């Protein structure tokens, strides 16, 4: 692994390596290798091509929340008001943005909501090794598409307060969901779910990541982040990550701020600290502090 990218209100920060700068507030990151994607606070969608970041398109009227690259030249973008966009860069570099009407017609959509009464959001997106797409609506559960977004099927009760959905990078049957009631796991591609909070000192989960040997999840006592900590899966339960970490954090480790690839993992905090693990979360080292609130992190290698 070459470096960790941290998204901040001052721009994109490269830790442990060198990377092109993106000097504007970055709110989300996704993708590894030569062509990662980023979202910015002004509604911009960006992609890095070789060594430079370039603007793909700017979205008007909707707030881009999360981005999921599928190949080098296409990405899905989840937005405010619970819409889903497909962004394509053609061979002639012409950009097309399509709002997926199939998602707008998904079963149960009229019942989606937020706890505070505002319009719902698409909060996170994921895809498995077979190409199945998952979209997490807050609040509206998790929807799945097996046909490149042409149709969408709900996979759980829409009242399940989900903060992140994550498909396993290798096993297409395994999907995780960080929820307000613990970590929900599916071993049949979302057909059924099992929720556990065994070993967690708080059941409110905001972020999840798969390592080569297990699962990492952030949990606290609630949306205010009291008792926020990071946990890793053991043989039968979750154990708190303590080696190299503070006793607790001042706020939740948020969606998009916890990532893993094989044995490497990284996360960022609202206090501007970034931590790295090279052994699947068993031990950690601090890479940065005082960067300002971390909006997203990404491993690049």
Buried (B, 14 or more C-beta within 10 A) or exposed (E): BEBBBBBBBEBBBBBBEEBEEBEBBBBBBBBBEEBBBBBBBEBBBBBBBEEEBEEBBEBEEBBBBBBBBBEEBBBBBBBBBBBBBBBBBEEEEEEEBEBBEBBEEBEBBEEBBBEEEEEBBBBBBBBBEEEBBBBBBBBBBBBBBBEBBEBBEBBBEBEBBBBBBBBBBEBBBBBBBBBBBBBBBBBEBBEEBEBBBEBBBBBBBBBBBBBBEBBBBBBBBEBEBBBBBBBBBEEEEBBBBEEEBEEBBEBBBBBBBBBBBBBBBBBBBBBBBBBBBBBBBBBBEEBBEEBBBBBBBBBBE
